[in-house]
Amino acid sequence: MDLTTVADDEAVIHDGLEVRTYGGLEPDTLQEIEGFVFRTLRRPPGELLCTFATVNDVHFGETVCGLIDGVDLGPVYSVPEGAEPYPEMMNRHAIDEMVAADPAVVVVKGDLTSNGTDEEYQRFLDFYAGAFGDRLHHVRGNHESYNHLDVGPPTPFTVPLDGVVLAVIDTSVDGLPSGGVDAETLTWLRDTATDAEPGMPILVFGHHHCWNPESHERPQNYFGIDPDDSERLVEVFAAHPNLRGYFAGHTHRNRVRRFSATRDVPWVEVGAVKEFPGQWAEYRVYEGGITQIARRIAHPEALEWAEKTRGLYAGLFEDYALGRLEDRCFVVT
């Protein structure tokens, strides 16, 4: 049984395939429900200005789940012949939930496809552009870049909303699974932060996660953003306090880190749609802050698949992917 979601006014508990939602809770109050002791999120001051949503690692075209080249951990699940591919099923239910939430925009943070083909990308557009039209914004991930698929709108770009600006950057490097941030993108981000309306928060979205500049290890082939580029990205954030958070996918996990150079700025990784926990993220923008609220896809069909994949990688995936409650639901000041 997991306490999966806590907002300022509700909590959601998952018990296998059963979902129990407790609404009408008071913000920033200590609660004890079904043995879980937790505090609801603080509601930022001022009016609610807008909401938006994100997903990542949607992997249209994937047919085998749990397979890592050169690693034999198991279990591995395949799509039965004639069955609906699980990425399409999971994304269909995620889209239904986001449509019901009616966000101002939806941002898809990379790994749109599994094998980087035009056909898979078109299938992604069929689902997401078909549902959200002009509200859809997306950027490629490593499954596109290392297959040399250059798709999506020109990057970087901004999405202005009431009370916040979303800045979307392409961290992909052609031909590689790892990421980077080039000098042109860093200059653009500096200019965007400098030219922003005073007091307007900017949230930055890309596919790859940042290397920790405080780490004692500096791998040459880091899985996320190259250490040199990560340091330069962190320096831009440190110099511009209106850059209030960086949000990635790629790792298929929920995690928040904070670096001393950027103080309370969250460096966020959000879990995948296609497998456990099977989720999307809701953002509520208030005059005085922004909340991230992770939402597990609640449809029974999606939950059955997500629970099946909970035990991937010899059972190590469950804790890794779900993360702590404060990695999933928190306030950006």
ZAMARGU-4260 file (C-alpha; in steps of 0.2 Angstrom, whole numbers, plus 5000, padded with zeros to 4 digits):
<rodrens>
0) 5000/5000/5000 | 5007/5017/4995 | 5003/5035/4999 | 5006/5041/4981 | 4999/5058/4981
5) 4998/5073/4993 | 4991/5090/4988 | 4986/5104/4998 | 4968/5098/4999 | 4969/5079/4996
10) 4978/5063/4998 | 4978/5047/4987 | 4982/5029/4993 | 4985/5015/4981 | 4982/4998/4988
15) 4986/4986/4973 | 4973/4989/4960 | 4962/4999/4972 | 4963/5018/4973 | 4956/5028/4988
20) 4956/5047/4987 | 4953/5058/5003 | 4948/5075/4998 | 4943/5091/5007 | 4959/5091/5018
25) 4966/5107/5025 | 4982/5114/5018 | 4998/5112/5028 | 4990/5101/5042 | 4996/5085/5049
30) 4986/5070/5044 | 4984/5052/5049 | 4975/5041/5036 | 4976/5022/5035 | 4991/5022/5045
35) 5001/5035/5035 | 5006/5051/5044 | 5009/5065/5033 | 5007/5084/5031 | 4997/5091/5017
40) 5006/5103/5005 | 5006/5121/5010 | 4995/5131/4998 | 5005/5146/4991 | 4998/5163/4994
45) 4987/5172/4982 | 4975/5166/4969 | 4976/5151/4958 | 4981/5158/4941 | 4983/5142/4930
50) 4987/5124/4930 | 4998/5114/4917 | 5003/5096/4916 | 5018/5086/4910 | 5023/5068/4905
55) 5039/5060/4900 | 5046/5044/4893 | 5030/5039/4884 | 5040/5027/4872 | 5027/5024/4858
60) 5033/5009/4848 | 5040/5000/4863 | 5036/4981/4863 | 5048/4974/4877 | 5048/4981/4895
65) 5062/4978/4907 | 5076/4975/4895 | 5093/4983/4897 | 5107/4979/4885 | 5120/4969/4893
70) 5111/4967/4909 | 5101/4951/4914 | 5091/4956/4929 | 5073/4952/4924 | 5058/4950/4923
75) 5055/4955/4905 | 5038/4958/4898 | 5033/4958/4880 | 5017/4963/4871 | 5007/4948/4866
80) 5003/4946/4848 | 4987/4955/4843 | 4986/4965/4860 | 4987/4984/4862 | 5004/4990/4865
85) 5006/4994/4883 | 5014/5012/4879 | 4998/5016/4869 | 4987/5009/4883 | 4996/5019/4897
90) 4997/5035/4887 | 4978/5034/4882 | 4973/5033/4900 | 4985/5047/4905 | 4978/5058/4892
95) 4960/5054/4898 | 4965/5060/4915 | 4974/5076/4909 | 4959/5080/4897 | 4948/5079/4913
100) 4960/5091/4922 | 4959/5103/4908 | 4977/5110/4910 | 4982/5126/4901 | 4996/5117/4892
105) 5004/5099/4892 | 5023/5098/4890 | 5030/5081/4885 | 5048/5080/4891 | 5056/5068/4878
110) 5057/5049/4874 | 5042/5051/4863 | 5047/5035/4854 | 5056/5019/4857 | 5066/5017/4841
115) 5066/5034/4835 | 5056/5031/4819 | 5045/5043/4810 | 5030/5031/4812 | 5032/5030/4831
120) 5033/5049/4831 | 5017/5051/4821 | 5009/5039/4833 | 5014/5050/4847 | 5006/5065/4838
125) 4990/5055/4834 | 4988/5053/4853 | 4994/5069/4860 | 4991/5082/4847 | 4974/5074/4844
130) 4969/5077/4862 | 4977/5094/4866 | 4980/5103/4849 | 4989/5119/4851 | 4990/5116/4870
135) 5004/5102/4867 | 5022/5107/4868 | 5036/5094/4867 | 5054/5091/4865 | 5064/5076/4860
140) 5074/5064/4871 | 5088/5052/4869 | 5077/5038/4861 | 5075/5051/4847 | 5093/5058/4847
145) 5103/5042/4847 | 5092/5036/4833 | 5096/5053/4823 | 5077/5058/4823 | 5076/5076/4823
150) 5058/5080/4827 | 5047/5093/4836 | 5046/5112/4836 | 5062/5122/4835 | 5071/5123/4852
155) 5073/5132/4864 | 5056/5140/4866 | 5046/5148/4880 | 5027/5145/4884 | 5020/5160/4894
160) 5006/5156/4906 | 4997/5166/4919 | 5010/5168/4933 | 5024/5158/4926 | 5035/5156/4910
165) 5039/5138/4905 | 5056/5137/4896 | 5059/5121/4886 | 5077/5116/4880 | 5083/5101/4870
170) 5096/5092/4880 | 5098/5078/4868 | 5115/5075/4858 | 5113/5067/4841 | 5119/5049/4841
175) 5121/5048/4860 | 5110/5042/4874 | 5118/5055/4886 | 5114/5073/4886 | 5121/5091/4885
180) 5117/5109/4885 | 5126/5119/4871 | 5132/5137/4873 | 5118/5144/4862 | 5105/5136/4873
185) 5114/5143/4889 | 5115/5160/4881 | 5097/5159/4877 | 5092/5154/4895 | 5102/5169/4902
190) 5094/5181/4890 | 5076/5174/4894 | 5079/5176/4913 | 5087/5193/4911 | 5073/5199/4900
195) 5058/5192/4910 | 5045/5203/4918 | 5051/5207/4936 | 5045/5194/4949 | 5040/5182/4935
200) 5046/5164/4939 | 5053/5153/4925 | 5053/5134/4926 | 5065/5125/4914 | 5060/5108/4906
205) 5072/5096/4897 | 5074/5077/4895 | 5090/5073/4903 | 5094/5076/4922 | 5108/5087/4928
210) 5124/5080/4935 | 5127/5085/4954 | 5141/5098/4954 | 5145/5093/4972 | 5148/5075/4967
215) 5166/5068/4970 | 5163/5057/4954 | 5164/5065/4937 | 5160/5051/4924 | 5166/5054/4906
220) 5150/5046/4900 | 5137/5052/4912 | 5120/5046/4909 | 5112/5063/4910 | 5118/5080/4906
225) 5137/5080/4903 | 5146/5086/4920 | 5154/5101/4911 | 5137/5107/4904 | 5129/5103/4920
230) 5140/5115/4929 | 5137/5129/4917 | 5118/5126/4918 | 5119/5127/4937 | 5129/5143/4936
235) 5116/5151/4925 | 5102/5146/4938 | 5113/5153/4952 | 5115/5169/4943 | 5097/5171/4940
240) 5085/5169/4955 | 5070/5169/4944 | 5074/5152/4937 | 5065/5143/4950 | 5066/5124/4945
245) 5073/5112/4932 | 5062/5097/4927 | 5068/5081/4918 | 5063/5064/4914 | 5075/5051/4907
250) 5078/5041/4923 | 5061/5034/4925 | 5061/5039/4943 | 5054/5052/4955 | 5068/5062/4963
255) 5072/5080/4969 | 5089/5087/4973 | 5095/5104/4978 | 5112/5111/4976 | 5121/5123/4987
260) 5124/5135/4973 | 5106/5136/4968 | 5099/5135/4986 | 5080/5130/4987 | 5079/5127/4968
265) 5073/5110/4965 | 5082/5099/4952 | 5068/5087/4948 | 5066/5070/4939 | 5048/5063/4936
270) 5043/5045/4934 | 5038/5038/4917 | 5021/5035/4909 | 5024/5018/4902 | 5028/5008/4917
275) 5027/5008/4936 | 5022/5020/4944 | 5014/5025/4928 | 5011/5044/4931 | 5009/5061/4925
280) 5012/5078/4934 | 5000/5092/4938 | 5006/5109/4942 | 4996/5122/4951 | 5002/5140/4948
285) 4997/5153/4962 | 5002/5171/4964 | 5015/5166/4977 | 5021/5149/4972 | 5019/5133/4962
290) 5015/5115/4967 | 5020/5099/4959 | 5007/5085/4962 | 5012/5068/4955 | 4997/5058/4949
295) 4997/5039/4946 | 4986/5034/4932 | 4971/5027/4940 | 4962/5017/4927 | 4961/4998/4932
300) 4969/4993/4916 | 4984/5005/4918 | 4986/5000/4936 | 4986/4982/4932 | 5001/4984/4920
305) 5010/4997/4932 | 5009/4984/4947 | 5015/4971/4935 | 5031/4981/4931 | 5033/4986/4949
310) 5045/4972/4951 | 5057/4976/4936 | 5076/4974/4938 | 5075/4960/4951 | 5063/4970/4962
315) 5075/4985/4963 | 5064/4996/4952 | 5050/4999/4965 | 5059/5010/4977 | 5070/5018/4964
320) 5055/5023/4953 | 5042/5029/4966 | 5054/5039/4976 | 5050/5048/4992 | 5033/5057/4994
325) 5043/5074/4994 | 5051/5069/4978 | 5033/5068/4970 | 5023/5082/4978 | 5031/5098/4984
330) 5030/5117/4983 | 5041/5128/4972 | 5043/5145/4981
</rodrens>
